[in-house]
Amino acid sequence: MSLLEIVTLKKRYMSTIRSSVRVFAVLSLVVSLTSCFKEKYYKFNDRELEFLAYQEGQVLKFSDTSNVVNELVQVDYSRDFFQMSGWFGTSYQESFEVSYSPIGNGELMLNIDLKTEEGSFGGGFFMKINDYHVYANPNTVKPFAGTMLINGLRYDHVYSLRAYRVVPEYARKDSATAYYNKTHGLIQLLLPNGKSINRVD
């Protein structure tokens, strides 16, 4: 092996060593930074807890304008922490989900998804009533003053929320109004044709 070949081989070896050192230094920095971040838990605040209105195993009853009663049975209920992982460690976002399906020949279905806004993307209150979808930010929406009377029942602390159909031909033109109470949850869906679906239990 000539002297020139030895020198060239040595340069390549030193270059490889320097590259390896740089890679190791970067990896060490990343590990040290991520280890500094502790796991964080983001829980529901008081405003968000006002939208957590349902109990596990609860059965609901609604009547329509024709006085036909729909009884709904709970098919899913969960309150837990949703894990989110990234460069800056792991965090846990509190979430609540509940779903109802009709008993017998009923057609009414209800789904609710609530996630805390703090430290998250895509948090908030989501509700689906058949084809109508509701989104609200519990931290900004406010209940209207006074009480609401439905079928002889008086409700305080009621939120008026806009509900939109997602069927393409209706888009956002066909909207309804959902009335939501912090104790009873959905108490009325007022449809654009003047008909309504009312909580009766």
Buried (B, 14 or more C-beta within 10 A) or exposed (E): EEEEEEEEEEEEEEEEEEEEEEEEEEEEEEEEEEEEEEEBEBEBBEBBBBBBBBEEEBEBEBBBEEEEEBBBBBEEBEBEBBEBEEEEBEBBBBBBBBBBBBEEEBEBBBBBBBBBBBEBEEBBBBBBBBBBBBEBEBBEBEBEEEEBEBEEBEBEBBBBBBBBBEEEEBEEEBBBBBBBBBEBBBBBBBBEEEEBBBBBE
